[in-house]
Amino acid sequence: MLALTLASAVLEQAVQWKYGTAGTVGLLLLTVGIRSGRPVLSSTGAVILALLVTGPAVSS
């Protein structure tokens, strides 16, 4: 359980470092949506993360 918590914290810091606040919000929505079983939240978080990841490729 400790390893999962540590991995989650490292992933969150990496996303925040690379994608800023919007990445953190996207990851939070995705995580909350999956844990609570609400597909709208998880889909919204996934779309935010996808837009952040593909944004530089689309604008080129």
WOHU-V640318 format. One line per field, one symbol per residue. phi: phi as a letter, one per 20 degrees, with the letter a starting at -180 (. if undefined). psi: psi as a letter, one per 20 degrees, with the letter a starting at -180 (. if undefined). A space follows every 10 residues. Layout:
# WOHU-V640318
phi->???
psi->???
This chain:
# WOHU-V640318
phi->.fffffffff fffffffedm ffffffffff fffffemdff ffffffffff fffegfffff
psi->hhhggghggg gghgghggib hhhggghggg gggghikohg ghggghgghg hhgighhhi.
